[in-house]
């Protein structure tokens, strides 16, 4: 019996031929998603308005998750396809149009216009005879769900005011999908000079405004820069695909944190623009060695984030603000995972005896851009879960003792 699939191929008991046909459909779908994800890796840092940056990052992380699902199934079927995250030499078509968009509204419109085509590609990949295996059906159903979620998320987003709805032009018109020299910042926020220490004046604020201000400060000074760091790392670091998966998971967390901090700030009547914006983290991690960037941002910066988040949990609970405390409790647990990512990939690239010198260089680099490196607390159990050794935890304890003595 011969079962016709379309005008150019048939199945006649030839399982190898059928397998190749199925893999080709899955690869075609994955390449279509990749053609959207690669330009978004540069568009997200170039988008100015925080609302736009968050929703585009949310679309991006879902696209990468869908690519991951398809890649895994393609590998299970015996094909070694790998996504290429670096921009193509000669970009063209919808991907090029996406990279050249000048407003967030235009980017979202192009994404919406392309969603229908992607859905049709999912349907085409699943338009197989009854012998299709259930694992492939499940993967395609999950990819379709991710696409639908992205469309819904974009539709729910309140667009930024027209005068703020800007996506900065690519620095190099010949390479429009490359990472920008500097990310764009929302014009509602005052941009600090790179030499200005990153801190928030909590004690100077009235109690009613403190939680909202801190939430906004963390949104613009830490969550947004970390989203941008994830985009740059995925596109430019030559690591195995497992690294992309790790960074995409962190990207998801940072988007959730950013959305939560944005909503928390607005709910407490703190208008956007009260906290200052910075570029220090982007500049500090603009180094040639990925392991050094990961030490600066993940191993050291996110570790301080653990300490800060736990201290905020205690602070807000003590003030009777359980809502803010619970927000930071979730953030604290996520930060542990982010530090674990940094530790895993620093150790992937560095011998154990080289890590202490890497930490020293990371502290020096942060100091160049007025970013603090001293401990904000001591959380030994969190450090263990994040992948620090007992010897490293002891060094953190000693450093925190120094901080306490200096404050006494």
C-alpha positions in Angstrom: 0.0 0.0 0.0 1.3 3.5 -0.9 0.2 6.5 1.1 0.7 9.8 -0.6 2.0 12.7 1.5 2.2 15.4 -1.2 3.2 15.8 -4.8 6.8 15.1 -4.3 7.2 12.2 -1.9 5.4 8.9 -1.0 5.7 6.3 1.6 5.9 2.7 0.4 7.2 0.8 3.3 10.4 2.8 3.2 11.0 3.9 6.8 14.3 5.6 6.1 12.6 7.8 3.4 9.8 8.6 5.7 12.2 9.5 8.6 14.1 11.9 6.3 10.8 13.6 5.3 9.7 14.0 8.8 13.1 15.4 9.9 13.1 17.8 7.0 9.7 19.2 8.1 10.9 19.7 11.7 14.1 21.3 10.6 12.3 23.7 8.3 10.0 24.8 11.2 13.1 25.2 13.5 14.8 27.3 10.9 11.8 29.6 10.6 11.7 30.1 14.3 15.5 30.7 14.3 15.0 33.4 11.6 12.9 35.2 14.1 14.9 34.6 17.2 18.3 35.7 15.9 17.2 39.3 15.0 15.3 39.5 18.3 18.6 38.8 20.1 19.8 42.2 18.9 16.4 44.0 18.8 15.7 43.4 22.6 18.8 45.4 23.7 18.0 48.1 21.1 14.4 48.5 22.3 14.1 51.5 24.6 10.8 51.4 26.4 10.8 48.9 29.3 7.3 47.6 28.3 8.6 46.8 24.8 11.8 45.3 26.0 10.0 43.0 28.4 7.4 41.7 25.9 10.0 41.2 23.2 12.3 39.3 25.6 9.2 37.1 26.5 8.6 36.3 22.8 12.3 35.6 22.3 12.5 33.1 25.2 9.5 31.2 24.0 11.0 31.0 20.5 14.2 29.7 21.9 12.3 27.1 24.0 10.4 26.0 20.9 13.7 25.7 19.0 15.1 23.6 21.9 12.1 21.3 21.7 12.5 20.8 18.0 16.2 20.3 18.2 15.8 17.6 20.8 13.3 15.7 18.7 15.4 16.1 15.6 18.4 14.6 17.4 16.2 11.8 18.7 15.4 11.0 15.1 19.1 10.7 14.3 19.8 14.1 12.7 22.5 16.3 14.2 21.0 19.7 13.3 22.2 22.6 15.4 20.8 26.2 15.5 23.2 28.9 14.5 22.8 32.0 16.8 25.3 34.2 15.0 23.7 36.5 12.4 23.9 35.4 8.8 26.4 37.1 6.5 23.7 38.3 4.2 20.4 38.6 6.1 17.3 39.0 4.0 13.5 38.7 4.1 11.4 39.0 7.2 14.4 38.5 9.5 16.1 41.6 8.0 12.9 43.6 8.2 12.6 42.7 11.9 16.2 43.7 12.6 15.6 47.1 10.9 12.3 48.0 12.6 12.5 51.4 14.2 9.7 51.1 16.8 8.4 48.5 19.2 5.0 48.8 17.6 6.5 47.8 14.2 8.4 44.9 15.7 5.2 43.6 17.4 3.3 44.0 14.2 5.9 42.1 12.2 5.9 39.3 14.8 2.1 39.2 14.6 2.1 39.1 10.8 4.6 36.2 10.9 2.7 34.2 13.5 0.2 33.0 11.0 3.0 31.7 8.8 4.6 29.9 11.7 1.4 28.3 12.7 1.0 27.0 9.2 4.5 25.6 9.3 3.6 23.8 12.6 0.5 22.4 10.9 2.6 21.3 7.9 5.1 19.6 10.1 2.3 17.7 11.7 0.4 16.9 8.5 1.6 13.4 8.5 -0.1 10.0 8.1 -1.3 7.9 11.0 2.0 6.3 11.4 3.4 9.6 12.9 4.8 8.9 16.3 3.2 10.5 19.4 6.5 12.2 20.6 6.6 14.3 17.5 2.9 15.2 17.9 3.6 16.2 21.5 6.5 18.4 20.5 4.5 20.1 17.8 1.6 20.7 20.1 4.0 22.4 22.7 5.5 24.5 19.9 2.1 25.6 18.8 1.2 26.5 22.4 4.4 28.6 22.8 3.5 30.5 19.6 0.0 31.2 20.8 1.3 32.3 24.2 3.6 34.8 22.5 0.8 36.3 20.5 -1.4 36.6 23.6 1.4 38.2 25.6 2.0 40.8 22.8 -1.7 41.5 22.6 -1.9 42.1 26.4 1.0 44.6 26.4 0.1 48.2 26.8 2.3 50.0 24.2 4.7 52.7 25.3 3.8 56.3 24.5 4.5 57.0 20.9 7.4 59.4 21.6 9.1 56.6 23.7 8.4 53.7 21.3 11.9 53.6 19.9 14.2 50.8 18.7 17.6 52.2 18.1 19.1 51.7 14.6 21.8 49.0 14.2 25.2 50.5 14.7 26.5 48.7 11.6 23.9 48.8 8.8 25.8 46.0 7.1 25.3 43.8 10.1 21.9 44.7 11.5 21.5 41.7 13.7 24.7 42.1 15.6 24.8 43.2 19.2 24.8 47.0 19.7 27.8 48.8 21.3 25.4 50.0 24.0 21.8 49.0 24.8 19.0 51.6 24.5 17.5 53.1 27.6 13.9 54.4 28.2 13.8 58.2 28.0 11.6 58.4 31.0 14.6 57.4 33.2 17.6 59.5 34.0 20.7 57.8 32.6 23.6 57.9 35.1 27.2 58.4 34.1 29.0 55.0 34.0 31.2 56.2 36.9 28.3 56.8 39.3 28.0 54.1 42.0 24.9 51.9 41.6 22.8 52.3 44.7 19.3 53.2 45.8 18.4 55.8 48.5 16.0 53.7 50.4 16.5 55.5 53.7 15.7 58.8 52.0 12.2 57.8 51.0 8.9 57.8 52.8 7.9 54.3 53.9 4.9 54.3 51.5 7.2 54.8 48.5 10.1 52.6 49.5 8.8 49.3 48.2 7.7 50.7 44.9 10.9 52.7 44.3 13.1 49.6 45.1 11.0 47.5 42.7 11.5 50.1 39.9 15.2 50.5 40.7 15.8 46.8 40.4 13.8 46.7 37.2 15.8 49.3 35.4 19.2 48.8 37.0 19.4 45.0 37.3 16.6 43.1 35.5 16.7 44.9 32.2 20.6 44.8 32.1 20.5 41.0 32.8 17.9 40.4 30.0 20.4 42.2 27.7 23.3 40.2 29.1 21.4 36.9 28.3 20.8 38.1 24.7 24.4 38.9 24.1 25.7 35.7 25.7 23.4 33.5 23.6 24.4 35.2 20.4 28.1 35.7 20.9 29.5 33.0 23.3 30.8 29.9 21.6 29.4 27.4 24.1 27.5 24.1 23.7 23.7 24.3 23.2 23.2 23.4 26.9 24.5 26.9 27.6 21.8 28.4 25.4 19.2 26.4 27.3 20.6 27.6 30.6 20.7 31.2 29.6 17.2 31.0 28.1 15.9 29.7 31.4 17.5 32.7 33.1 16.0 35.0 30.4 12.6 33.7 31.3 13.2 34.3 35.0 14.5 37.9 34.4 11.4 38.7 32.3 9.1 37.4 35.1 11.1 39.5 37.6 10.9 42.5 35.4 7.2 42.2 34.9 6.6 41.7 38.6 8.7 44.7 39.6 7.1 46.9 37.0 3.6 45.9 38.2 4.6 46.3 41.9 6.1 49.7 41.3 3.0 51.0 39.4 0.6 49.5 42.0 2.4 51.6 44.6 1.9 54.8 42.5 5.6 55.2 41.7 5.6 56.6 38.1 8.2 55.2 35.7 11.3 57.4 35.7 11.7 57.8 39.5 14.7 55.5 39.6 17.8 56.1 37.5 19.0 53.9 34.6 22.5 52.6 34.2 24.8 51.0 31.6 27.5 49.7 34.0 26.6 46.0 33.8 26.7 46.0 30.0 30.0 47.9 29.9 31.6 45.8 32.7 30.8 42.5 30.9 31.9 43.7 27.5 35.1 41.6 27.6 36.7 39.1 25.3 36.6 36.1 27.7 33.1 34.7 28.2 34.2 33.1 31.5 35.3 36.5 32.8 31.9 38.0 31.8 30.2 35.1 33.6 32.3 35.6 36.7 31.5 39.4 36.7 27.7 39.0 36.1 26.7 35.5 37.3 29.2 34.2 39.8 29.8 37.5 41.6 26.9 39.8 40.6 24.1 37.2 40.9 25.6 35.9 44.1 25.3 39.4 45.6 21.7 39.3 44.2 21.0 36.2 46.4 22.3 38.1 49.5 20.3 41.2 48.6 17.1 39.3 47.9 17.2 37.4 51.2 17.9 40.7 53.1 14.9 42.3 51.4 12.7 39.3 52.5 13.7 40.0 56.1 13.4 43.7 55.7 9.8 43.8 54.3 8.5 41.1 56.5 9.8 43.1 59.5 7.9 46.1 58.1 4.8 44.0 57.7 4.8 44.2 53.9 4.3 40.5 53.1 3.5 41.1 49.4 6.9 42.7 48.8 8.6 40.1 50.9 7.1 37.2 48.9 8.2 38.8 45.7 11.8 38.9 46.9 11.5 35.3 48.2 10.7 34.1 44.7 13.6 36.2 43.3 16.0 34.8 45.8 15.3 31.2 44.8 15.7 32.1 41.1 19.0 33.9 41.8 20.4 30.7 43.2 19.8 29.0 39.9 21.4 31.9 38.0 24.6 31.7 40.1 24.6 27.9 39.5 24.6 28.6 35.7 27.5 30.9 36.1 29.5 28.5 38.2 28.8 25.6 35.8 30.0 27.4 32.7 32.9 29.2 34.4 34.2 25.8 35.5 33.5 24.4 32.0 36.0 27.0 30.6 38.4 27.3 33.5 40.6 25.0 35.5 39.9 25.0 39.3 43.2 26.6 40.0 42.4 29.5 37.6 39.0 30.4 39.2 40.4 32.5 42.1 42.3 34.7 39.7 39.2 35.0 37.6 37.3 36.2 40.7 39.9 38.8 41.4 39.7 40.1 37.8 35.9 40.2 38.1 36.1 42.3 41.2 38.6 44.6 39.5 36.4 45.0 36.4 33.3 45.7 38.5 35.3 48.4 40.4 36.3 50.1 37.1 32.6 50.8 36.6 31.7 51.6 40.3 29.8 48.3 40.8 30.1 47.0 44.4 31.5 43.5 45.0 31.3 43.2 48.8 28.9 40.7 50.3 25.4 42.0 51.3 24.9 39.1 53.7 26.0 35.5 54.3 23.8 32.7 52.9 25.9 29.5 53.1 23.1 27.0 52.2 22.2 29.1 49.1 25.9 29.2 48.1 26.1 25.4 48.3 23.0 25.0 46.1 24.5 27.5 43.6 27.7 25.4 43.2 30.3 27.1 45.4 32.8 24.9 47.2 33.3 24.9 50.9 36.6 26.8 50.4 34.8 29.5 48.4 32.1 29.8 51.0 34.7 30.3 53.7 36.2 33.1 51.7 32.8 34.8 51.4 32.3 34.4 55.1 35.6 36.1 55.8 34.8 38.9 53.4 31.4 39.5 55.1 33.1 39.6 58.4 35.2 42.5 57.1 32.1 44.3 55.9 30.5 43.9 59.4 33.6 45.1 61.1 33.8 48.2 58.8 30.2 49.0 59.6 30.6 48.6 63.3 
